[in-house]
């Protein structure tokens, strides 16, 4: 997010993701499905992109990219 100039938004988004990861940093699959998590993150990023750049389409493809690379 910092590379995109969105670093100041990180704290706000991170707090909204509370509970998705265990204290050791492992994703909490027993609390939340990964696809639902990725969908929620994409919605948050669209919100940020809309506020910062006036274009929520700037993050299109995030969900597909993440699921293709990390979802096995």
mmCIF file as Biopython writes it, N, C-alpha, C and O atoms, coordinates in Angstrom:
data_model
#
loop_
_atom_site.group_PDB
_atom_site.id
_atom_site.type_symbol
_atom_site.label_atom_id
_atom_site.label_alt_id
_atom_site.label_comp_id
_atom_site.label_asym_id
_atom_site.label_entity_id
_atom_site.label_seq_id
_atom_site.pdbx_PDB_ins_code
_atom_site.Cartn_x
_atom_site.Cartn_y
_atom_site.Cartn_z
_atom_site.occupancy
_atom_site.B_iso_or_equiv
_atom_site.auth_seq_id
_atom_site.auth_asym_id
_atom_site.pdbx_PDB_model_num
ATOM 1   N N  . UNK A ? 1  ? 0.834   -1.185  0.000   1.0 0.0 1  A 1 
ATOM 2   C CA . UNK A ? 1  ? 0.000   0.000   0.000   1.0 0.0 1  A 1 
ATOM 3   C C  . UNK A ? 1  ? 0.876   1.246   0.000   1.0 0.0 1  A 1 
ATOM 4   O O  . UNK A ? 1  ? 0.537   2.266   -0.599  1.0 0.0 1  A 1 
ATOM 5   N N  . UNK A ? 2  ? 2.000   1.140   0.679   1.0 0.0 2  A 1 
ATOM 6   C CA . UNK A ? 2  ? 2.911   2.273   0.722   1.0 0.0 2  A 1 
ATOM 7   C C  . UNK A ? 2  ? 3.440   2.620   -0.645  1.0 0.0 2  A 1 
ATOM 8   O O  . UNK A ? 2  ? 3.578   3.799   -0.968  1.0 0.0 2  A 1 
ATOM 9   N N  . UNK A ? 3  ? 3.742   1.619   -1.463  1.0 0.0 3  A 1 
ATOM 10  C CA . UNK A ? 3  ? 4.251   1.859   -2.810  1.0 0.0 3  A 1 
ATOM 11  C C  . UNK A ? 3  ? 3.222   2.542   -3.693  1.0 0.0 3  A 1 
ATOM 12  O O  . UNK A ? 3  ? 3.583   3.233   -4.645  1.0 0.0 3  A 1 
ATOM 13  N N  . UNK A ? 4  ? 1.960   2.360   -3.393  1.0 0.0 4  A 1 
ATOM 14  C CA . UNK A ? 4  ? 0.893   2.990   -4.166  1.0 0.0 4  A 1 
ATOM 15  C C  . UNK A ? 4  ? 0.500   4.355   -3.609  1.0 0.0 4  A 1 
ATOM 16  O O  . UNK A ? 4  ? -0.376  5.027   -4.154  1.0 0.0 4  A 1 
ATOM 17  N N  . UNK A ? 5  ? 1.151   4.759   -2.520  1.0 0.0 5  A 1 
ATOM 18  C CA . UNK A ? 5  ? 0.800   6.032   -1.899  1.0 0.0 5  A 1 
ATOM 19  C C  . UNK A ? 5  ? -0.399  5.929   -0.987  1.0 0.0 5  A 1 
ATOM 20  O O  . UNK A ? 5  ? -1.030  6.941   -0.678  1.0 0.0 5  A 1 
ATOM 21  N N  . UNK A ? 6  ? -0.723  4.741   -0.554  1.0 0.0 6  A 1 
ATOM 22  C CA . UNK A ? 6  ? -1.905  4.520   0.288   1.0 0.0 6  A 1 
ATOM 23  C C  . UNK A ? 6  ? -1.536  4.095   1.704   1.0 0.0 6  A 1 
ATOM 24  O O  . UNK A ? 6  ? -2.390  3.598   2.438   1.0 0.0 6  A 1 
ATOM 25  N N  . UNK A ? 7  ? -0.301  4.280   2.094   1.0 0.0 7  A 1 
ATOM 26  C CA . UNK A ? 7  ? 0.177   3.845   3.396   1.0 0.0 7  A 1 
ATOM 27  C C  . UNK A ? 7  ? -0.601  4.419   4.559   1.0 0.0 7  A 1 
ATOM 28  O O  . UNK A ? 7  ? -0.793  3.740   5.567   1.0 0.0 7  A 1 
ATOM 29  N N  . UNK A ? 8  ? -1.050  5.647   4.441   1.0 0.0 8  A 1 
ATOM 30  C CA . UNK A ? 8  ? -1.787  6.252   5.563   1.0 0.0 8  A 1 
ATOM 31  C C  . UNK A ? 8  ? -3.121  5.569   5.819   1.0 0.0 8  A 1 
ATOM 32  O O  . UNK A ? 8  ? -3.702  5.735   6.892   1.0 0.0 8  A 1 
ATOM 33  N N  . UNK A ? 9  ? -3.616  4.804   4.854   1.0 0.0 9  A 1 
ATOM 34  C CA . UNK A ? 9  ? -4.881  4.082   5.006   1.0 0.0 9  A 1 
ATOM 35  C C  . UNK A ? 9  ? -4.689  2.727   5.675   1.0 0.0 9  A 1 
ATOM 36  O O  . UNK A ? 9  ? -5.666  2.094   6.077   1.0 0.0 9  A 1 
ATOM 37  N N  . UNK A ? 10 ? -3.447  2.275   5.799   1.0 0.0 10 A 1 
ATOM 38  C CA . UNK A ? 10 ? -3.192  0.919   6.276   1.0 0.0 10 A 1 
ATOM 39  C C  . UNK A ? 10 ? -3.775  0.656   7.658   1.0 0.0 10 A 1 
ATOM 40  O O  . UNK A ? 10 ? -4.406  -0.380  7.870   1.0 0.0 10 A 1 
ATOM 41  N N  . UNK A ? 11 ? -3.579  1.563   8.594   1.0 0.0 11 A 1 
ATOM 42  C CA . UNK A ? 11 ? -4.073  1.357   9.950   1.0 0.0 11 A 1 
ATOM 43  C C  . UNK A ? 11 ? -5.571  1.171   10.005  1.0 0.0 11 A 1 
ATOM 44  O O  . UNK A ? 11 ? -6.071  0.317   10.737  1.0 0.0 11 A 1 
ATOM 45  N N  . UNK A ? 12 ? -6.278  1.956   9.244   1.0 0.0 12 A 1 
ATOM 46  C CA . UNK A ? 12 ? -7.742  1.854   9.205   1.0 0.0 12 A 1 
ATOM 47  C C  . UNK A ? 12 ? -8.173  0.510   8.634   1.0 0.0 12 A 1 
ATOM 48  O O  . UNK A ? 12 ? -9.091  -0.121  9.157   1.0 0.0 12 A 1 
ATOM 49  N N  . UNK A ? 13 ? -7.525  0.076   7.577   1.0 0.0 13 A 1 
ATOM 50  C CA . UNK A ? 13 ? -7.881  -1.203  6.967   1.0 0.0 13 A 1 
ATOM 51  C C  . UNK A ? 13 ? -7.468  -2.370  7.845   1.0 0.0 13 A 1 
ATOM 52  O O  . UNK A ? 13 ? -8.208  -3.345  7.973   1.0 0.0 13 A 1 
ATOM 53  N N  . UNK A ? 14 ? -6.306  -2.279  8.442   1.0 0.0 14 A 1 
ATOM 54  C CA . UNK A ? 14 ? -5.813  -3.369  9.294   1.0 0.0 14 A 1 
ATOM 55  C C  . UNK A ? 14 ? -6.763  -3.634  10.450  1.0 0.0 14 A 1 
ATOM 56  O O  . UNK A ? 14 ? -6.997  -4.788  10.809  1.0 0.0 14 A 1 
ATOM 57  N N  . UNK A ? 15 ? -7.307  -2.589  11.028  1.0 0.0 15 A 1 
ATOM 58  C CA . UNK A ? 15 ? -8.230  -2.783  12.151  1.0 0.0 15 A 1 
ATOM 59  C C  . UNK A ? 15 ? -9.513  -3.482  11.710  1.0 0.0 15 A 1 
ATOM 60  O O  . UNK A ? 15 ? -10.137 -4.189  12.501  1.0 0.0 15 A 1 
ATOM 61  N N  . UNK A ? 16 ? -9.909  -3.287  10.454  1.0 0.0 16 A 1 
ATOM 62  C CA . UNK A ? 16 ? -11.114 -3.933  9.940   1.0 0.0 16 A 1 
ATOM 63  C C  . UNK A ? 16 ? -10.888 -5.413  9.657   1.0 0.0 16 A 1 
ATOM 64  O O  . UNK A ? 16 ? -11.845 -6.170  9.495   1.0 0.0 16 A 1 
ATOM 65  N N  . UNK A ? 17 ? -9.621  -5.825  9.596   1.0 0.0 17 A 1 
ATOM 66  C CA . UNK A ? 17 ? -9.298  -7.217  9.325   1.0 0.0 17 A 1 
ATOM 67  C C  . UNK A ? 17 ? -9.011  -8.000  10.603  1.0 0.0 17 A 1 
ATOM 68  O O  . UNK A ? 17 ? -8.615  -9.165  10.550  1.0 0.0 17 A 1 
ATOM 69  N N  . UNK A ? 18 ? -9.210  -7.367  11.728  1.0 0.0 18 A 1 
ATOM 70  C CA . UNK A ? 18 ? -8.962  -8.006  13.019  1.0 0.0 18 A 1 
ATOM 71  C C  . UNK A ? 18 ? -9.757  -9.301  13.117  1.0 0.0 18 A 1 
ATOM 72  O O  . UNK A ? 18 ? -10.950 -9.332  12.817  1.0 0.0 18 A 1 
ATOM 73  N N  . UNK A ? 19 ? -9.101  -10.341 13.529  1.0 0.0 19 A 1 
ATOM 74  C CA . UNK A ? 19 ? -9.766  -11.627 13.670  1.0 0.0 19 A 1 
ATOM 75  C C  . UNK A ? 19 ? -9.526  -12.567 12.503  1.0 0.0 19 A 1 
ATOM 76  O O  . UNK A ? 19 ? -9.819  -13.758 12.609  1.0 0.0 19 A 1 
ATOM 77  N N  . UNK A ? 20 ? -9.001  -12.064 11.392  1.0 0.0 20 A 1 
ATOM 78  C CA . UNK A ? 20 ? -8.749  -12.917 10.233  1.0 0.0 20 A 1 
ATOM 79  C C  . UNK A ? 20 ? -7.466  -13.724 10.399  1.0 0.0 20 A 1 
ATOM 80  O O  . UNK A ? 20 ? -7.268  -14.738 9.729   1.0 0.0 20 A 1 
ATOM 81  N N  . UNK A ? 21 ? -6.596  -13.264 11.299  1.0 0.0 21 A 1 
ATOM 82  C CA . UNK A ? 21 ? -5.328  -13.954 11.514  1.0 0.0 21 A 1 
ATOM 83  C C  . UNK A ? 21 ? -5.158  -14.268 12.990  1.0 0.0 21 A 1 
ATOM 84  O O  . UNK A ? 21 ? -5.624  -13.524 13.854  1.0 0.0 21 A 1 
ATOM 85  N N  . UNK A ? 22 ? -4.494  -15.362 13.267  1.0 0.0 22 A 1 
ATOM 86  C CA . UNK A ? 22 ? -4.179  -15.726 14.651  1.0 0.0 22 A 1 
ATOM 87  C C  . UNK A ? 22 ? -3.013  -14.870 15.132  1.0 0.0 22 A 1 
ATOM 88  O O  . UNK A ? 22 ? -2.400  -14.155 14.340  1.0 0.0 22 A 1 
ATOM 89  N N  . UNK A ? 23 ? -2.711  -14.938 16.394  1.0 0.0 23 A 1 
ATOM 90  C CA . UNK A ? 23 ? -1.619  -14.161 16.982  1.0 0.0 23 A 1 
ATOM 91  C C  . UNK A ? 23 ? -0.269  -14.489 16.336  1.0 0.0 23 A 1 
ATOM 92  O O  . UNK A ? 23 ? 0.631   -13.649 16.311  1.0 0.0 23 A 1 
ATOM 93  N N  . UNK A ? 24 ? -0.131  -15.713 15.815  1.0 0.0 24 A 1 
ATOM 94  C CA . UNK A ? 24 ? 1.129   -16.100 15.173  1.0 0.0 24 A 1 
ATOM 95  C C  . UNK A ? 24 ? 1.193   -15.700 13.703  1.0 0.0 24 A 1 
ATOM 96  O O  . UNK A ? 24 ? 2.166   -16.015 13.018  1.0 0.0 24 A 1 
ATOM 97  N N  . UNK A ? 25 ? 0.154   -15.001 13.206  1.0 0.0 25 A 1 
ATOM 98  C CA . UNK A ? 25 ? 0.145   -14.503 11.835  1.0 0.0 25 A 1 
ATOM 99  C C  . UNK A ? 25 ? -0.458  -15.453 10.813  1.0 0.0 25 A 1 
ATOM 100 O O  . UNK A ? 25 ? -0.538  -15.114 9.632   1.0 0.0 25 A 1 
ATOM 101 N N  . UNK A ? 26 ? -0.882  -16.632 11.243  1.0 0.0 26 A 1 
ATOM 102 C CA . UNK A ? 26 ? -1.484  -17.608 10.345  1.0 0.0 26 A 1 
ATOM 103 C C  . UNK A ? 26 ? -2.948  -17.249 10.117  1.0 0.0 26 A 1 
ATOM 104 O O  . UNK A ? 26 ? -3.658  -16.882 11.054  1.0 0.0 26 A 1 
ATOM 105 N N  . UNK A ? 27 ? -3.397  -17.357 8.867   1.0 0.0 27 A 1 
ATOM 106 C CA . UNK A ? 27 ? -4.793  -17.068 8.544   1.0 0.0 27 A 1 
ATOM 107 C C  . UNK A ? 27 ? -5.709  -18.017 9.306   1.0 0.0 27 A 1 
ATOM 108 O O  . UNK A ? 27 ? -5.441  -19.216 9.370   1.0 0.0 27 A 1 
ATOM 109 N N  . UNK A ? 28 ? -6.770  -17.502 9.874   1.0 0.0 28 A 1 
ATOM 110 C CA . UNK A ? 28 ? -7.695  -18.277 10.708  1.0 0.0 28 A 1 
ATOM 111 C C  . UNK A ? 28 ? -8.794  -18.908 9.842   1.0 0.0 28 A 1 
ATOM 112 O O  . UNK A ? 28 ? -9.918  -18.410 9.781   1.0 0.0 28 A 1 
ATOM 113 N N  . UNK A ? 29 ? -8.447  -20.008 9.178   1.0 0.0 29 A 1 
ATOM 114 C CA . UNK A ? 29 ? -9.397  -20.692 8.288   1.0 0.0 29 A 1 
ATOM 115 C C  . UNK A ? 29 ? -10.633 -21.195 9.014   1.0 0.0 29 A 1 
ATOM 116 O O  . UNK A ? 29 ? -11.694 -21.344 8.408   1.0 0.0 29 A 1 
ATOM 117 N N  . UNK A ? 30 ? -10.501 -21.455 10.297  1.0 0.0 30 A 1 
ATOM 118 C CA . UNK A ? 30 ? -11.649 -21.954 11.043  1.0 0.0 30 A 1 
ATOM 119 C C  . UNK A ? 30 ? -12.632 -20.843 11.398  1.0 0.0 30 A 1 
ATOM 120 O O  . UNK A ? 30 ? -13.750 -21.128 11.826  1.0 0.0 30 A 1 
ATOM 121 N N  . UNK A ? 31 ? -12.240 -19.593 11.230  1.0 0.0 31 A 1 
ATOM 122 C CA . UNK A ? 31 ? -13.117 -18.452 11.527  1.0 0.0 31 A 1 
ATOM 123 C C  . UNK A ? 31 ? -13.702 -17.805 10.273  1.0 0.0 31 A 1 
ATOM 124 O O  . UNK A ? 31 ? -14.770 -17.194 10.317  1.0 0.0 31 A 1 
ATOM 125 N N  . UNK A ? 32 ? -12.988 -17.948 9.158   1.0 0.0 32 A 1 
ATOM 126 C CA . UNK A ? 32 ? -13.368 -17.218 7.950   1.0 0.0 32 A 1 
ATOM 127 C C  . UNK A ? 32 ? -12.842 -17.951 6.731   1.0 0.0 32 A 1 
ATOM 128 O O  . UNK A ? 32 ? -11.689 -18.382 6.699   1.0 0.0 32 A 1 
ATOM 129 N N  . UNK A ? 33 ? -13.699 -18.089 5.727   1.0 0.0 33 A 1 
ATOM 130 C CA . UNK A ? 33 ? -13.232 -18.703 4.478   1.0 0.0 33 A 1 
ATOM 131 C C  . UNK A ? 33 ? -12.300 -17.726 3.763   1.0 0.0 33 A 1 
ATOM 132 O O  . UNK A ? 33 ? -12.545 -16.519 3.757   1.0 0.0 33 A 1 
ATOM 133 N N  . UNK A ? 34 ? -11.240 -18.246 3.167   1.0 0.0 34 A 1 
ATOM 134 C CA . UNK A ? 34 ? -10.249 -17.404 2.504   1.0 0.0 34 A 1 
ATOM 135 C C  . UNK A ? 34 ? -10.883 -16.585 1.382   1.0 0.0 34 A 1 
ATOM 136 O O  . UNK A ? 34 ? -10.561 -15.407 1.223   1.0 0.0 34 A 1 
ATOM 137 N N  . UNK A ? 35 ? -11.775 -17.187 0.606   1.0 0.0 35 A 1 
ATOM 138 C CA . UNK A ? 35 ? -12.406 -16.450 -0.497  1.0 0.0 35 A 1 
ATOM 139 C C  . UNK A ? 35 ? -13.245 -15.287 0.023   1.0 0.0 35 A 1 
ATOM 140 O O  . UNK A ? 35 ? -13.310 -14.236 -0.614  1.0 0.0 35 A 1 
ATOM 141 N N  . UNK A ? 36 ? -13.883 -15.467 1.168   1.0 0.0 36 A 1 
ATOM 142 C CA . UNK A ? 36 ? -14.657 -14.372 1.765   1.0 0.0 36 A 1 
ATOM 143 C C  . UNK A ? 36 ? -13.725 -13.264 2.250   1.0 0.0 36 A 1 
ATOM 144 O O  . UNK A ? 36 ? -14.025 -12.080 2.099   1.0 0.0 36 A 1 
ATOM 145 N N  . UNK A ? 37 ? -12.601 -13.655 2.827   1.0 0.0 37 A 1 
ATOM 146 C CA . UNK A ? 37 ? -11.610 -12.688 3.281   1.0 0.0 37 A 1 
ATOM 147 C C  . UNK A ? 37 ? -11.099 -11.854 2.107   1.0 0.0 37 A 1 
ATOM 148 O O  . UNK A ? 37 ? -11.031 -10.628 2.195   1.0 0.0 37 A 1 
ATOM 149 N N  . UNK A ? 38 ? -10.744 -12.511 1.024   1.0 0.0 38 A 1 
ATOM 150 C CA . UNK A ? 38 ? -10.215 -11.810 -0.151  1.0 0.0 38 A 1 
ATOM 151 C C  . UNK A ? 38 ? -11.276 -10.875 -0.726  1.0 0.0 38 A 1 
ATOM 152 O O  . UNK A ? 38 ? -10.955 -9.761  -1.139  1.0 0.0 38 A 1 
ATOM 153 N N  . UNK A ? 39 ? -12.517 -11.308 -0.756  1.0 0.0 39 A 1 
ATOM 154 C CA . UNK A ? 39 ? -13.608 -10.464 -1.239  1.0 0.0 39 A 1 
ATOM 155 C C  . UNK A ? 39 ? -13.764 -9.227  -0.364  1.0 0.0 39 A 1 
ATOM 156 O O  . UNK A ? 39 ? -13.953 -8.124  -0.875  1.0 0.0 39 A 1 
ATOM 157 N N  . UNK A ? 40 ? -13.688 -9.405  0.940   1.0 0.0 40 A 1 
ATOM 158 C CA . UNK A ? 40 ? -13.783 -8.268  1.870   1.0 0.0 40 A 1 
ATOM 159 C C  . UNK A ? 40 ? -12.633 -7.285  1.668   1.0 0.0 40 A 1 
ATOM 160 O O  . UNK A ? 40 ? -12.834 -6.070  1.685   1.0 0.0 40 A 1 
ATOM 161 N N  . UNK A ? 41 ? -11.427 -7.818  1.478   1.0 0.0 41 A 1 
ATOM 162 C CA . UNK A ? 41 ? -10.266 -6.956  1.263   1.0 0.0 41 A 1 
ATOM 163 C C  . UNK A ? 41 ? -10.421 -6.177  -0.037  1.0 0.0 41 A 1 
ATOM 164 O O  . UNK A ? 41 ? -10.112 -4.987  -0.092  1.0 0.0 41 A 1 
ATOM 165 N N  . UNK A ? 42 ? -10.900 -6.847  -1.083  1.0 0.0 42 A 1 
ATOM 166 C CA . UNK A ? 42 ? -11.102 -6.140  -2.352  1.0 0.0 42 A 1 
ATOM 167 C C  . UNK A ? 42 ? -12.109 -4.997  -2.194  1.0 0.0 42 A 1 
ATOM 168 O O  . UNK A ? 42 ? -11.906 -3.911  -2.738  1.0 0.0 42 A 1 
ATOM 169 N N  . UNK A ? 43 ? -13.179 -5.236  -1.459  1.0 0.0 43 A 1 
ATOM 170 C CA . UNK A ? 43 ? -14.170 -4.183  -1.230  1.0 0.0 43 A 1 
ATOM 171 C C  . UNK A ? 43 ? -13.556 -3.003  -0.482  1.0 0.0 43 A 1 
ATOM 172 O O  . UNK A ? 43 ? -13.843 -1.848  -0.793  1.0 0.0 43 A 1 
ATOM 173 N N  . UNK A ? 44 ? -12.705 -3.298  0.511   1.0 0.0 44 A 1 
ATOM 174 C CA . UNK A ? 44 ? -12.040 -2.227  1.256   1.0 0.0 44 A 1 
ATOM 175 C C  . UNK A ? 44 ? -11.086 -1.451  0.346   1.0 0.0 44 A 1 
ATOM 176 O O  . UNK A ? 44 ? -11.022 -0.223  0.411   1.0 0.0 44 A 1 
ATOM 177 N N  . UNK A ? 45 ? -10.352 -2.164  -0.493  1.0 0.0 45 A 1 
ATOM 178 C CA . UNK A ? 45 ? -9.429  -1.494  -1.405  1.0 0.0 45 A 1 
ATOM 179 C C  . UNK A ? 45 ? -10.170 -0.646  -2.428  1.0 0.0 45 A 1 
ATOM 180 O O  . UNK A ? 45 ? -9.700  0.430   -2.797  1.0 0.0 45 A 1 
ATOM 181 N N  . UNK A ? 46 ? -11.324 -1.119  -2.890  1.0 0.0 46 A 1 
ATOM 182 C CA . UNK A ? 46 ? -12.149 -0.317  -3.809  1.0 0.0 46 A 1 
ATOM 183 C C  . UNK A ? 46 ? -12.591 0.975   -3.133  1.0 0.0 46 A 1 
ATOM 184 O O  . UNK A ? 46 ? -12.595 2.041   -3.750  1.0 0.0 46 A 1 
ATOM 185 N N  . UNK A ? 47 ? -12.960 0.870   -1.869  1.0 0.0 47 A 1 
ATOM 186 C CA . UNK A ? 47 ? -13.374 2.040   -1.094  1.0 0.0 47 A 1 
ATOM 187 C C  . UNK A ? 47 ? -12.220 3.051   -0.997  1.0 0.0 47 A 1 
ATOM 188 O O  . UNK A ? 47 ? -12.416 4.250   -1.195  1.0 0.0 47 A 1 
ATOM 189 N N  . UNK A ? 48 ? -11.023 2.549   -0.690  1.0 0.0 48 A 1 
ATOM 190 C CA . UNK A ? 48 ? -9.842  3.412   -0.579  1.0 0.0 48 A 1 
ATOM 191 C C  . UNK A ? 48 ? -9.508  4.026   -1.930  1.0 0.0 48 A 1 
ATOM 192 O O  . UNK A ? 48 ? -9.254  5.228   -2.017  1.0 0.0 48 A 1 
ATOM 193 N N  . UNK A ? 49 ? -9.506  3.219   -2.980  1.0 0.0 49 A 1 
ATOM 194 C CA . UNK A ? 49 ? -9.176  3.726   -4.311  1.0 0.0 49 A 1 
ATOM 195 C C  . UNK A ? 49 ? -10.178 4.787   -4.746  1.0 0.0 49 A 1 
ATOM 196 O O  . UNK A ? 49 ? -9.808  5.772   -5.386  1.0 0.0 49 A 1 
ATOM 197 N N  . UNK A ? 50 ? -11.424 4.590   -4.405  1.0 0.0 50 A 1 
ATOM 198 C CA . UNK A ? 50 ? -12.455 5.578   -4.741  1.0 0.0 50 A 1 
ATOM 199 C C  . UNK A ? 50 ? -12.219 6.885   -3.995  1.0 0.0 50 A 1 
ATOM 200 O O  . UNK A ? 50 ? -12.345 7.965   -4.573  1.0 0.0 50 A 1 
ATOM 201 N N  . UNK A ? 51 ? -11.878 6.788   -2.711  1.0 0.0 51 A 1 
ATOM 202 C CA . UNK A ? 51 ? -11.621 7.990   -1.903  1.0 0.0 51 A 1 
ATOM 203 C C  . UNK A ? 51 ? -10.359 8.717   -2.344  1.0 0.0 51 A 1 
ATOM 204 O O  . UNK A ? 51 ? -10.344 9.944   -2.443  1.0 0.0 51 A 1 
ATOM 205 N N  . UNK A ? 52 ? -9.297  7.957   -2.609  1.0 0.0 52 A 1 
ATOM 206 C CA . UNK A ? 52 ? -7.999  8.546   -2.911  1.0 0.0 52 A 1 
ATOM 207 C C  . UNK A ? 52 ? -7.870  9.001   -4.355  1.0 0.0 52 A 1 
ATOM 208 O O  . UNK A ? 52 ? -7.323  10.068  -4.630  1.0 0.0 52 A 1 
ATOM 209 N N  . UNK A ? 53 ? -8.379  8.186   -5.279  1.0 0.0 53 A 1 
ATOM 210 C CA . UNK A ? 53 ? -8.171  8.464   -6.693  1.0 0.0 53 A 1 
ATOM 211 C C  . UNK A ? 53 ? -9.455  8.730   -7.458  1.0 0.0 53 A 1 
ATOM 212 O O  . UNK A ? 53 ? -9.415  9.096   -8.633  1.0 0.0 53 A 1 
ATOM 213 N N  . UNK A ? 54 ? -10.601 8.549   -6.797  1.0 0.0 54 A 1 
ATOM 214 C CA . UNK A ? 54 ? -11.878 8.731   -7.485  1.0 0.0 54 A 1 
ATOM 215 C C  . UNK A ? 54 ? -12.163 7.624   -8.484  1.0 0.0 54 A 1 
ATOM 216 O O  . UNK A ? 54 ? -12.968 7.804   -9.398  1.0 0.0 54 A 1 
ATOM 217 N N  . UNK A ? 55 ? -11.505 6.471   -8.317  1.0 0.0 55 A 1 
ATOM 218 C CA . UNK A ? 55 ? -11.649 5.375   -9.266  1.0 0.0 55 A 1 
ATOM 219 C C  . UNK A ? 55 ? -11.519 4.035   -8.570  1.0 0.0 55 A 1 
ATOM 220 O O  . UNK A ? 55 ? -10.411 3.554   -8.331  1.0 0.0 55 A 1 
ATOM 221 N N  . UNK A ? 56 ? -12.655 3.434   -8.246  1.0 0.0 56 A 1 
ATOM 222 C CA . UNK A ? 56 ? -12.588 2.142   -7.559  1.0 0.0 56 A 1 
ATOM 223 C C  . UNK A ? 56 ? -12.138 1.029   -8.497  1.0 0.0 56 A 1 
ATOM 224 O O  . UNK A ? 56 ? -11.748 -0.047  -8.043  1.0 0.0 56 A 1 
ATOM 225 N N  . UNK A ? 57 ? -12.192 1.283   -9.802  1.0 0.0 57 A 1 
ATOM 226 C CA . UNK A ? 57 ? -11.763 0.289   -10.778 1.0 0.0 57 A 1 
ATOM 227 C C  . UNK A ? 57 ? -10.248 0.099   -10.762 1.0 0.0 57 A 1 
ATOM 228 O O  . UNK A ? 57 ? -9.738  -0.842  -11.370 1.0 0.0 57 A 1 
ATOM 229 N N  . UNK A ? 58 ? -9.530  0.978   -10.077 1.0 0.0 58 A 1 
ATOM 230 C CA . UNK A ? 58 ? -8.069  0.899   -10.021 1.0 0.0 58 A 1 
ATOM 231 C C  . UNK A ? 58 ? -7.585  -0.390  -9.374  1.0 0.0 58 A 1 
ATOM 232 O O  . UNK A ? 58 ? -6.443  -0.795  -9.591  1.0 0.0 58 A 1 
ATOM 233 N N  . UNK A ? 59 ? -8.416  -1.031  -8.598  1.0 0.0 59 A 1 
ATOM 234 C CA . UNK A ? 59 ? -8.022  -2.276  -7.937  1.0 0.0 59 A 1 
ATOM 235 C C  . UNK A ? 59 ? -8.717  -3.494  -8.533  1.0 0.0 59 A 1 
ATOM 236 O O  . UNK A ? 59 ? -8.690  -4.578  -7.950  1.0 0.0 59 A 1 
ATOM 237 N N  . UNK A ? 60 ? -9.337  -3.315  -9.692  1.0 0.0 60 A 1 
ATOM 238 C CA . UNK A ? 60 ? -9.963  -4.463  -10.345 1.0 0.0 60 A 1 
ATOM 239 C C  . UNK A ? 60 ? -8.929  -5.544  -10.593 1.0 0.0 60 A 1 
ATOM 240 O O  . UNK A ? 60 ? -7.788  -5.247  -10.947 1.0 0.0 60 A 1 
ATOM 241 N N  . UNK A ? 61 ? -9.304  -6.736  -10.417 1.0 0.0 61 A 1 
ATOM 242 C CA . UNK A ? 61 ? -8.416  -7.862  -10.635 1.0 0.0 61 A 1 
ATOM 243 C C  . UNK A ? 61 ? -7.712  -8.332  -9.381  1.0 0.0 61 A 1 
ATOM 244 O O  . UNK A ? 61 ? -7.052  -9.371  -9.405  1.0 0.0 61 A 1 
ATOM 245 N N  . UNK A ? 62 ? -7.833  -7.587  -8.270  1.0 0.0 62 A 1 
ATOM 246 C CA . UNK A ? 62 ? -7.164  -7.988  -7.029  1.0 0.0 62 A 1 
ATOM 247 C C  . UNK A ? 62 ? -7.618  -9.374  -6.585  1.0 0.0 62 A 1 
ATOM 248 O O  . UNK A ? 62 ? -6.796  -10.249 -6.312  1.0 0.0 62 A 1 
ATOM 249 N N  . UNK A ? 63 ? -8.918  -9.562  -6.515  1.0 0.0 63 A 1 
ATOM 250 C CA . UNK A ? 63 ? -9.455  -10.832 -6.010  1.0 0.0 63 A 1 
ATOM 251 C C  . UNK A ? 63 ? -8.989  -12.000 -6.876  1.0 0.0 63 A 1 
ATOM 252 O O  . UNK A ? 63 ? -8.550  -13.022 -6.349  1.0 0.0 63 A 1 
ATOM 253 N N  . UNK A ? 64 ? -9.079  -11.859 -8.189  1.0 0.0 64 A 1 
ATOM 254 C CA . UNK A ? 64 ? -8.668  -12.926 -9.085  1.0 0.0 64 A 1 
ATOM 255 C C  . UNK A ? 64 ? -7.175  -13.215 -8.938  1.0 0.0 64 A 1 
ATOM 256 O O  . UNK A ? 64 ? -6.766  -14.376 -8.921  1.0 0.0 64 A 1 
ATOM 257 N N  . UNK A ? 65 ? -6.368  -12.173 -8.832  1.0 0.0 65 A 1 
ATOM 258 C CA . UNK A ? 65 ? -4.934  -12.338 -8.678  1.0 0.0 65 A 1 
ATOM 259 C C  . UNK A ? 65 ? -4.605  -13.117 -7.404  1.0 0.0 65 A 1 
ATOM 260 O O  . UNK A ? 65 ? -3.844  -14.084 -7.444  1.0 0.0 65 A 1 
ATOM 261 N N  . UNK A ? 66 ? -5.173  -12.700 -6.287  1.0 0.0 66 A 1 
ATOM 262 C CA . UNK A ? 66 ? -4.893  -13.348 -5.003  1.0 0.0 66 A 1 
ATOM 263 C C  . UNK A ? 66 ? -5.348  -14.807 -5.014  1.0 0.0 66 A 1 
ATOM 264 O O  . UNK A ? 66 ? -4.603  -15.694 -4.597  1.0 0.0 66 A 1 
ATOM 265 N N  . UNK A ? 67 ? -6.549  -15.054 -5.482  1.0 0.0 67 A 1 
ATOM 266 C CA . UNK A ? 67 ? -7.057  -16.425 -5.478  1.0 0.0 67 A 1 
ATOM 267 C C  . UNK A ? 67 ? -6.238  -17.320 -6.402  1.0 0.0 67 A 1 
ATOM 268 O O  . UNK A ? 67 ? -5.994  -18.484 -6.085  1.0 0.0 67 A 1 
ATOM 269 N N  . UNK A ? 68 ? -5.822  -16.791 -7.519  1.0 0.0 68 A 1 
ATOM 270 C CA . UNK A ? 68 ? -5.021  -17.581 -8.467  1.0 0.0 68 A 1 
ATOM 271 C C  . UNK A ? 68 ? -3.662  -17.938 -7.863  1.0 0.0 68 A 1 
ATOM 272 O O  . UNK A ? 68 ? -3.166  -19.048 -8.058  1.0 0.0 68 A 1 
ATOM 273 N N  . UNK A ? 69 ? -3.068  -17.009 -7.138  1.0 0.0 69 A 1 
ATOM 274 C CA . UNK A ? 69 ? -1.716  -17.225 -6.628  1.0 0.0 69 A 1 
ATOM 275 C C  . UNK A ? 69 ? -1.646  -17.886 -5.258  1.0 0.0 69 A 1 
ATOM 276 O O  . UNK A ? 69 ? -0.650  -18.539 -4.946  1.0 0.0 69 A 1 
ATOM 277 N N  . UNK A ? 70 ? -2.672  -17.734 -4.440  1.0 0.0 70 A 1 
ATOM 278 C CA . UNK A ? 70 ? -2.560  -18.217 -3.044  1.0 0.0 70 A 1 
ATOM 279 C C  . UNK A ? 70 ? -3.589  -19.248 -2.655  1.0 0.0 70 A 1 
ATOM 280 O O  . UNK A ? 70 ? -3.485  -19.821 -1.571  1.0 0.0 70 A 1 
ATOM 281 N N  . UNK A ? 71 ? -4.533  -19.501 -3.451  1.0 0.0 71 A 1 
ATOM 282 C CA . UNK A ? 71 ? -5.652  -20.356 -3.043  1.0 0.0 71 A 1 
ATOM 283 C C  . UNK A ? 71 ? -5.400  -21.814 -3.355  1.0 0.0 71 A 1 
ATOM 284 O O  . UNK A ? 71 ? -6.294  -22.502 -2.861  1.0 0.0 71 A 1 
ATOM 285 N N  . UNK A ? 72 ? -4.670  -22.385 -3.877  1.0 0.0 72 A 1 
ATOM 286 C CA . UNK A ? 72 ? -4.462  -23.797 -4.059  1.0 0.0 72 A 1 
ATOM 287 C C  . UNK A ? 72 ? -5.695  -24.558 -4.184  1.0 0.0 72 A 1 
ATOM 288 O O  . UNK A ? 72 ? -5.655  -25.778 -4.343  1.0 0.0 72 A 1 
#
